[in-house]
Amino acid sequence: MKYIESISDDVYFNLALEEYIFNNLKDDTYFMLWKNENSIVMGKHQNAYEEINIKAIEQSNIKAARRNTGGGTVFHDRGNLNYSVITDYDKNTFIDYDQFIIPVINALNSIGVKAEKRKISDIAIDGKKISGSAQTIKGNRALHHGTLLFSADLTMLSDLLKTTEGKIESKSVKSVRSIVTNIRDHLIDTTINIDEFQKMFADAMFSDNAEKYEISQEQIESVNELVENKYSKWEWNFGASPDFYFEKESAILSDTIKVKLNVKKGFITECNIQGNNIPCKDLEENIISSRYSYINILHKLKVLSSFYVELADCFF
């Protein structure tokens, strides 16, 4: 086994690094540990607009990223440790999630974390989730990755993953919300920081049987190309969302405003606005063909009139 510690806390870089290893390093099993600055990571088949508080992430300039595996949307910050395992796949011996999460559970137990398996791919303490995982297979290689909530900002997690008050219809994979907890809150020594926890976890996982692998500058350049051409692209993170229908009724500007939208590849293709005191047709003409983005719609409304700025909340 080879062990990699990411050199970056950028979510786009780390997802690109993971994909680079998956596609190019096939001589051994690779285990990577990585942490991100505040960010949201969605499953490959999810609708970003169903999973994320779009207004909050755009106003806070928080990155949203789409990964290559299925599963639900998760929040990352510097209090969240992520692990990735990339190894050979043999359909005759592969035992799905247990092959990966049981060693993680055993390592956590050995350092005093009373972790246990919950459902198919989760790890919990006293029934509260501390880890979710997902995986994919390509050719004869398997990629499995998961989160470990150590000292994450659970309030921010809740705020950023808050679903819209409107009605959305799509054929996306929906996240299953769970009660979560931080690992540190269940340790005897609650002064341990995440870097100390990472070392303890790595030592427990490998028992000195892993070779440290350093990413070369040439490999970093290839990873950065993947960041530029895929992971940082709006088209991948938002435009790849399944087409959907949105409907919301709001009491605003002393009126009842009804908004109905059809969104395809992240763009508003149809817009119907109903209200008694606003120029609905003018608003519709300006909104159609726009990216479905809070900041973008806010700007378009502001250009029409500062009076209409409050209407932006009707669209999310």
N, C-alpha and C positions, 0 to 999 in steps of 0.2 A: 504493500500500500504506500502511496505517496500522499503527503500532507501539504496543502497549500493554504497560506494565510493571505487573503486579498490585501492589496496595497491601497485600496480606495474605499471610501465610504459613500460613493456615488452609486445609486441604484441602477442606473443605466450601464455603468461600467461593470458592475458585479454580475448582472444578468448576462451581459455580453461575454464576460470572462467564463462564466459557467458554460455558455453555449460553445465557446471556442474549445474548451477542454473536452466537452462532450463529442464534438465533431472531429477533433484533431489528435487528441492524446489517447491512444488506444492500447498502450503497451502494459497497462497496470490498472489497479483500482485507485481512483483519486478521491480524496476527502478534502473538501474546502470549507473553511470557516470565514464568515464575512459579516460585516455590520454596515448599515446604511444610515445616513442622515434621514430626517423626517421624510417619509415617502409612503405611497400606496402601491401595492403590487396586486394586480388582478390575474385571475385565471385566463387561459388562452381563449375560452369560449364565452366569456362574460361580457355583459353590456356595462360599460363604464358608468353610464348615466343612471343605471339602476343600483349600482353598488356604492357610489361615491357621493359625498356632499360636494358637488361641483363648485358651488359658490365659495365654500370654505377653502378648498384647495387652491382655487385661482386667486382669491384674495390674499392667501398666505404664501403664495408662490411655492407650493409643495408639489413635488414631482409625482406624477402617476405613471406607472409602468405596467406593461403587459408581459407576462412570462410565457414560456413555451409549454407549460404543463397545465392541466385542468385544475379543478378545485375552486375554492372561494377566494375572496379578496381579503388581504391582510394589511395591517399597518406595521411599518418598520420605523424604528428610531434607534438611537445609540444604546438604548436599553434592551434591544432585541438582538439576539445572536442567531445567525442563520447558518445552517450546515447543508452541504451538498455532497452526495455520494454518486460517483460515476464509475460503473463497473461493467463487466461482461454480462450478457444476458443469454441464458439458455432456457428455452421454454420447457424443457424436461425437468429442470431442477429449480426453476424460479418459484418462489413462494410469496410473491406479492409484497405487501407492505411490511409484514412481520420480519422479513429478511433484513430490513433497514431499521425499523423503529425499536425492535427488541434490544439490539445492542445499545441504542441511545438510552433506553429506559434503564438498562443494566448499569451503564456508565453514570447516569444521574443518581441511581440508588447508591452506588459505591461512594459518592461524595456527599451523601446525606440528604438527597432530594427524594422524597417519598412519591416517586412518579409511578404511574400505571397506565396501561393502554386503555383508551376509551374509544368506542366505535371502531371503525376500520383503520383510520389513519391519524387519530389524535392521541396526544399524551396529556394526562391530567393529574392534578393533585387534589385529593378530596372531591373529585367530581368536577372541578373547575379546570378549564382548558389552559395548558401552558404551551402547547405545541400542536400545529397542524402541518400536514405534509401532502405532497403531490408528486407524481412521477410520470415519466414518459419513456417509451422504448423506440429506438431507431436502429434498424439492422441488428447487430449482435451486441448493442450497448444499451444500458439502462441508466437513466438519470432519476435520482430521488433527491428531493430537498425538503427541508422543513424549517420551522421557526422555533425559537426557544425564548419565550417572554421571561426576561430576567428582572429588569427594572424599568419596563416601558411606561410611557405616559398613558395610562389607561383612559384618562379623561379625553385626551386628544384622539386616541383610538376611537372612542365612542362618537366624538363629534365629527370626525372625518369620514366615518363609515355610516353616518346617519343617512337613511334612505329618504327619497323625495316624498313630499306630502301629496304629490299628484299620482295619477294612475298611469302605469306603464305596462304595455303589452308587447312582449317579444318572445323569441324562442331561445333566449340565452340560458346559460347555467346559472342558477341563483345561489348566492351564498347562504349557508345555514348559520345563523347567529348563535353564539355560545357565551355562557358566562365564563370570563377569563380571570386569571390571577397571575401575579408575578412570582417567579421562583424565589427571589430573595426574601419575600415576606414569609416563607416557610422554612428558612434556614435558621439554625441556632445562632450563627453569627450574621446578623443583618447588615454589618458594615462592609461586607465584601463587595467590591465593585465588579463591573462586567468584565474587565480585562483579567482580573484575578479568577473569575468564574470561567472564562474562556480557557485559561491555562489548566485549571483543574479538570475541566471537561475533556480537553484534548488529551491530557495525561491519562485519564481514565479510559478513553476510547482506544488509545493506541498501545499503551503499556510499553513504550519504547520500540514498538515494532513498525513504526512508520518512518519513511525517509522524507525529509523536508525537500520540497520542490520549489525552486525559485523561477518565477516567470521572467523570461528574457525581454530585453527592450524590443526586439523584433516581434515577439508575441504580443507585447503591449500595443504596438502599433496596429497589429491585426485586430486586436480587441477594440481599439479606438475606432477603427473603420466600421466595425459592427455597431458600435454605439451611434456613430454618425448616420449610418445608412439604414438602421433599423430601430434600435431601442429608444432613441431620443425623438423619433419621428411621431408627430401627431397622428399620422395616418395609421401607424401601428397601434399606438396606445388608445386612441379614441375612434379613429375612422374604421378600425377593424371590429368595432362593436356590431352585433347583429342589428338589423333594421328594427325599428320599433315605433309604436304609436304612443303618444303622450296626451293626457287630458288632465286639466286642473281648473278648479273654480276657486276664485279668491275674492274676498271683500276688501277693496282697496280704492283709494281716491273717491270715497263716498259712492262707490259703484260696486256691482257684482261683475267681475271679469271672468269670462270663460275662455280658456285657451286650449286649442286642439292642434296637435302637430303630428306630422309623419316625418321621421328622420331616417335617412339612408346614408350609410358610410360616414356618419357624423354630421351630415348636412341636412338642414331643414328643407324638405321638398314640398311640403304642404303646410299651410298655416291658416287656421281659422280662429279669429278673435271676436268675441261677442261682449258688448258693453253698451251702456246707454249714453255715456258722456264722453266717449273718446272716438277719434277718427279711425275706426277699425280697419278700413280698406287701406289707408295710408300705412298703418302699422304693419299689416300683413305683407304689403308689397316690399317693405324694407327688411322684413325678417326672412322671407323666403330666399333660399339659396345661401343663407348664412351658416357658418359653423354653429353647431349647438354648443355654445360656450357662454357662460354668464357674463364675462367681461366683454365679449363681442356683442352680445345682445344689449347690454347696458350702454355700450358706446353708440349703437345704432339708435336706441331710444333717446339718448342725450342729444344726438344730432338733430332729431326731429324737434325736441323741446325738453328742457330740463324738467318740465312738469311731469314727463312720462318716465322718469328714471325709476320711480317706485314700482312701475309695472314689470321690471326685470324679474322680480320674485315670482311673478305669475307663471314664469316659464320653467321653474325648477322646484 
